[in-house]
Amino acid sequence: MTPNPSSAKPAWVQLYEARRPSGEVKTRTPGRPPAPVPRRKIGLTLSQGEIHELEQWQERFSSLLRRKVSLGETAGILARVCSARLEYITNGKNQENLADLVDRMIGRE
């Protein structure tokens, strides 16, 4: 029987060698990995009524999706819904004033 070269080493040396990763360890930058969809933080100035509306929608979306929906997600969802609605009702035409636009957006003509 040929002697095993690793058996000549003390057990504690073998243990340290087993813990040491074999090969090169890949390093990455510290922190959270980048998001699949890039996002950026912005600041808004909102009235109490606007904040209340956003919070109400946040609760509704969270309830419907059965998960916590962030305020940013809420604003994004509402913005996309409004964009689709605007495209649907205007067909590229400009509105005369804000009141007319709002009436058409909410279905009052």
PyMOL commands that set and color helices and strands:
alter all, ss='L'
color gray80, all
select helices_A, chain A and resi 5-8+11-19+48-65+71-90+98-106
alter helices_A, ss='H'
color red, helices_A
deselect
rebuild
show_as cartoon
